[in-house]
Amino acid sequence: MTHEDLTAGELRILAAVERERSFSAAAIRLGLTQSAVSYAVRAAERKIGMVLFQRGRNGARPTAAGTAAVGHARRILRLMDVMRAEAHAASTGETTGNIKVAAFRSAAFHLLPMVLARFARRYPKVTVDVRIVQEIGRGIAGEVLEGRADLGIVTFPSRVAGLVGRDLFAEPYVLAYPAGHPDPRSLPMIDWHENCSVETKRWLDRQAWIPPSDIQVEDDGVVLSMVGYGLGSAIVPRLTLVDAPPKVAMEELDAAPPIRRVGYVTTSEMANSAVVRELVGELRAHCAKRFAAVG
């Protein structure tokens, strides 16, 4: 029995329909007719043998099979881009292309700029797109797995089947509080959503002095702003406090504080891309100089 492969055009249409949640919007985005998009999706479903989208008055929603298929579609399309760029580099000696990076806020603000500046000096014709993604749920690793990013700066554990990566550095959590406050541990606690390790959760559960969170936010930058205005204290990773406003002070938690482990993930295919390898090399070299080694 032979299997008919999907075309690159069909892969692009699947990705566009999933992104737009609509056949007509995908058609407009790609400069096609709606009938051409519908035909391509039906052809892809026939070739794969699964329904990929549920159609209805509210648009097109990917099924579980569709979500999996579109993730692979994006990754294949990215590999086609890499193939063209690396063939060009092999022929001309000129490295071009684009890398998509997903990172949590403090890494995007305080880690990546110096790394990307060095990388840009070596590869001036390679563009790097950086997108801030909340590190909750599937988080950044999910973005890489689904083909929306080539490289992710993540908090571990982010072990996801199909991805490769390693730790870059470890940093302690600290207490951020309004500067000058005489008893910061008596203040209300401001909490923020992030993936954290089981060990960190256990440490937090053991601390009788930590009150229930009165304020919950989704970004550690917002946490610092609230702390600076005296609304409470917060337990945050040390990287969050780089360039913190003067109104925010820091206190070590204890002799054995919880630790956040930061690393990178990518797909096994993109790990073999020359430019991704070079960017990872710059990232590792910078972290080795600036941060504590991972034990």
C-alpha positions, 0 to 999 in steps of 0.5 A: 500500500502506498501513501500519498504525501501532502504538498507544501501548499497543503501544509501552508493551508493547514497552518493558515486555517488553524491560525485564522480559525476560518477557511475564508480568512485563511484564503484571504491571508494566502491570496487564494479562493475559499474553495481552493482552501476547502479543497486542499483541506479535504485532500489533506484529510483524505491523505492522512485519513483523519478529520483535521477540522470541525466546520461550523457557523463559528469557523473551523476548529482543529480536532486533536488530530488536526492540532497534531498535524498542524504542529508537524506542518509548521515544523516541516515548513520551517525545515524547508526554510532552513534547507533553502538558507543552508543551501544558499550558505553552502553555495555562497558562504553567506549565512541568511535566514530567520530564527524564531525565539520564544522566551519568558519576560525576564529572559527576553528583557535581561538575557537575550539582548546581549546574546543577540547583539553578539550573534548579530555581529557574527551573522548580520543577515540572519534575523531573529524574531523574539516573542514573549510567551507566558510560562504556564501550562504547555508554555514555551515548550508547547510553542516549540513543539507546535512549530511556532518557535524554533528555540525556546528559553524555558523554565525546567522541568519542561521535558516534552517528548519530541524536544531536546534541550539542556539547562543553562543556569540556576537562580534562587527565588528572593523576596521583593518588597517595597524599599524601606519597609521595616517588616516586608514579611508582614505584607500581603503577598502578590502572586504570579502565574508560572511553571515552577518545579515540584521542589519549589512548590513544596518549599512554598507550602512549608513556609508558615509565614507566607500568607494566602495571596491577596493579588494574583497577576500573570506577569512578573513585571506587573508584580514589581510595579505593584511591589514598588507602589507598596501593595505587597511583597512577592517571591520572584526569581532573581533575574526578575529583579535585574534593573528593578525600580529603586522603590523595590528592594530584595531580601534573600529567603533563607540558606536553602531557597527554592531554585529556578532552573532555566534552559533551552529547548528545540526540536531534534531537527532544528538542533541540526540547523547551523544557525540555531546551533550557533545561537545556542552556543552564544546563549550557553557561553553568555550564561556560563560567564554571567550566571551560577553553574547548574548542579 
